[in-house]
Amino acid sequence: MKYEEAMKRLDEIVSGIEENKMDIDQIGESLKEARELIKFCKDKLYKTDEEIKKILETED
């Protein structure tokens, strides 16, 4: 999965909750999915940050 896809799905989940399009069971499942997507995005951002730092260090 790509970062952009994960963010799009998170957006869909938030919209669904805000617009009351989900019943209580769907909300529970969606929140579990959102937690996993948030972890994925955080990890991706952290790895990208580390890669950028390494590149910048080698240029100095």
Secondary structure, 3 states (H helix, E strand, C coil): CCHHHHHHHHHHHHHHHHCCCCCHHHHHHHHHHHHHHHHHHHHHHHHHHHHHHHHHHHHC
